[in-house]
Amino acid sequence: MSRRSFLRTSAVLATGLAAVAASLKPLFEMEDFTSAEQFMQKYYKELTPDEMAKVLKRIEREVEKQYGVRPHVRDLKPMDGVEFVYALNLSRCIGCRKCVHACVAENNQSRNPEIQYIRVLKMPHGTFDLEKGDHNYDTAQVPEKGFFYMPVQCQQCHNPPCVKVCPVNATWQEKDGITVIDYDWCIGCRYCEAACPYWARRFNFTKPSIPADRLNPEMAYLGNRPRKQGVMEKCHFCVQRTRAGRYPACLEVCPTGSRKFGNILDPDSEISQILRTKRVFMQLKEDVGTNPRFFYYFDV
């Protein structure tokens, strides 16, 4: 190829690439993609370690640019020999909702509008009919006489219906029992939200609002990194904490010790002992066949 032909071809190619970039710009803006790099990113399960390292650096740069805070983003994998299970003592829960707000702060959920992964239901004594629960109670003091309180969040089902309906495999269950979401792969169709019997999925209708001074900089790719508009999100047992050997934020803040969490595959763990010795009365909506990893129990 002559120099003249090379320059002519290069000019045509550059013009074509510029036109493609210009045509994609509205798509980036509409879908809230921050860069072509994010738009072209491969599926999570296809990323090599080197590619994932580059993705994590990109996320760190983009978070710092948006919030002025340099985060530490990790891709934490499930540990061998671990299956996480949650148990909640209904004898002790007082409905204070501290778990709700600790979850919001830990997991970088939108503050305006505020997205909450945990609902606390005020239930009349003598029934477990969730239709009779009050999701939006607003009282000056809790607990109230004649009621008990039932927090509900993602149940991390053995048989998760949300995974079955996702058309792009953006959500899946990992070997430690946690059902996760790849926010960069989610198309926001909300099929998973419709399939979940526990009201556990949340959709970002607007661009999430998080004050920079309230951003949690300790992040995980499949956990609490900031999400874009138009994707699903939910409780993931605080993977940025639990896969690093810590308890979920909701457990640590509970003032009554109602919440218990641990590895069911360890027979000596506290969670294993609770499930063997306490009056564990149900998995929520057990009849729908999801087989939750979230149990409710009483002291006696």
N, C-alpha and C positions, 0 to 999 in steps of 0.2 A: 504493500500500500504506500502510495506517495504521501509526502507531508501534507499536500493540499487536500487529498482525500481523507486523511486521518483527521485533520482539523475540521473539515466539513462534517464528517460522521460524528465527531465528538460534540460539535455544536448542536447537531440535531438531537443527539442523545441527551445532552444537558437540557435542551428546551423541553424534551419529552418528560424528563424526570421532574423538572420544575412544574410542568402542567399537572403531573400526577400528584405531587406534593400539595399544590394549590387545591386540587379537587378533593384531597383527603382532609384538608384543614377543617372544613365545616363538620366533617364526621368526627374528628378529634374533639372539637368543641361541643358537639351535640352529645357525644357519648362520654364526655369528660375524660378523655384520654389526655395525659399530660405530654406525651411525646410519641413520635413514630416508633421509637424503640419499644414502648409499652404495647402499642397497637400490634406490632409484629412479633411479640413475645410468644414462644412456644408453650404448649401445654405443660403444666407443672410436672407431671410424671415423666415427661420427655426431656426435661432439662438435665444436662450434665452438671456435675459439681462446679465446673468452671463457669458454665452459663448461669447457674444459680447465683454464684458469687457476684457476677456482673449485674444480675437483676437486683440483688440486695443493695449493691452500691447505688444503682439507679434510684431505688426507692429512698435511700438515705438522702441523696442529693435533692430529690423532688420534695421530700418532707421538709428539709432544711430551707429550701427556697420558699415554700408556702408558709411555714410557721416560724422560721427563724430559729429553729431548734434542731440540733444535729442528733438524730436518733441512733440507736443501736439495734439493727434489724437482723434477726437470725432465722434460719430455716431449721427448726427443731424437729427431729424425727422421733417416732415412737420408740420407746425402749423395749428391749426383749424381756419377756416374762412379766409384762405389765398389762393389766386390763383395769382401767379406772372405773370406779363405781361411786355413786353418791347416795347418801341416806339422809333423811330429814326427820327430826324428832318433832312430831306434832304436839307432843305434851309440853314442849318448851317454847315453841315459836310464839312470839307476842305481836307479830304483825307490824313491827316498827319500820320496815322497808329499808333498813340500813344496807341490807344485801343488794337491793336494787341500785342504790346510788353508788355503792362501792364498785359494782360491776360497770356502771357507766363511766366512772373515773378511770378504772383500770384498763378498760378495753377501747378507749378513745371513741366512744359513741357520740353521735351528734347531740349537741346541747340545745339547738334551736332549729327545727323542732327536736325535742329530746327523744332519742331512741333507747328503749329499755328492753333488755333481754329477759328480765325476770318479772313476772306478775305475782302479786300476793293477793290471794282470794280470801275475803272474810266469809266464813262458812257458818251457818246456824248449827248449833249443837244438835246431834242426832241424825245428821245426814251427810253423805258424801256425794250427793247429786251436784255436780259442778254447775248445772244450770241455775242453782239457787245461790251460787257464790257471787259476792259483790267485788268486782274488779277495781272499782273506783271509790272505795270508801274514803271519807275525809272526816276524821274525828279528832278532837283536841287531844285525846289520850287513848292509848292502847295498852293492854288488851281491853276489849269491851266484854262485859258480862253477857253470857248467852251465846258467845261465838268462839270459834277457833280459827286459826289462820293457816292457809296452805299455799306456800310459794310454788310456782310452776315455771319451769324453764325447759330448755331442750332436754329431753329424756335420754339422749344418746342410745337410741334403740338398737337392739341386736338385729332387728328387721326393719330398717328405716324406710318408710314409704317415700320420703322426700328424695332419697337417692334413686329410687326406681323411676320416678317421673322426670328427672332432669334430662332434657334432650341433648345436652352437650357434655355431660359428665363433669360439670363444674363442682359437684358435691359428691363426696364418697366417704366411706367409713374406713378408718385406719385400724391397724391391728391392736392398738391400745384401747379401742372401743369408741374413740372420738370421731364423730361425723364432722367433716371440715368442708370449707368452701374456698375455692380459688376465685377471689374477687376479680382477677383479671380475665377469667374465662367465663364468668357468669354473664348471661345475656339479659337477665332481668325479666324472664317470662313469668315468674311467680308461680309456676306449677308446684314447686316444692312447698310454698306457703299454703296452697290449696290442699295439698296432700297431708300436711302435718295435722294430727288430731290434738296437738297440745298448744296451739297458738304460739309456736316457738320461733317462727321466722319473721324477720323484719325487712322491709323494703325501703330503700332510700329514694323517696319521691323527689326530694330536693337535694342540692349539694350540701353535704354534711357541714355543720358549723361547730368548730372546736376552738375555743380560745387558746392562743399559743401558750399562755402561762398555765394551762391545765392539761396540756398534752403530755401523755405518758411516753417517754422516749425509749423505754424498753419494749421492743416490739418483736413479733414473729410474723413470718410471711403468711402463714395460715391462721394467724391469730388477730392481734389488735392493731395492726398497721392501719392507717386511715383508708377508708373506703371511698370510692367515687360514687356519684349519683347514678341511680338506675340499677343497683345490684342488690342481691339478698345478703343478709348477715344474720347471725344468731350466736347463742352461747356455744363455746367450744371448750368448756372446762378450763378456761384460761391457759391455753397451751403454752403461752410464753412463760408461765409460772410452773405449771404442773410437770411439764417435760423437763424442767430444770430443777426439780426436786422441791418445789414449794407448793403450798396449798392455794386453792382458788381465792380470789379476793373476797368473794361473798362469804366464804367460811371464816376468814380471818377477822372480818368486821362484826360477825354475829355476836351480840352481847350475851346471849343465853346458851351458847354452845349447842344450838339446835342442829347445826350442819356438820356432817361427817363425810370424809372423802378418803379414798385410798385404793390400794391394789387388791382386787378380789382374788388374784392368783397367789397371793401370799397368805397362807392360812393363819399366820400370827399377826396380821395387820388388824388395826382397830376396826376397820370396815368389815372384815371377815368375821370378827367376833360379834359385832352388832347383829349381823344377818343370821348368825347361829343362835344367839341368846336372847335377843329382844323380840318384842311382839311386832314383827313386821307384818303389816296387814294388807299392803297392796303395792302393786305397780299401777300407776295411773292408767285408766282405760285399758286394763289388761285384756278385755274381751276383743279388742281390735287386732290383736296378734302382733303388736310391735315389739313386745318383750323388752321394756325399758331397762336401762342400767341405773335408774333413779328409783329409790325405794322410800316409802313413808312408814314410820314406825312410832310406837308409844314406849314410854319408860317401863310400863308393866304390861 
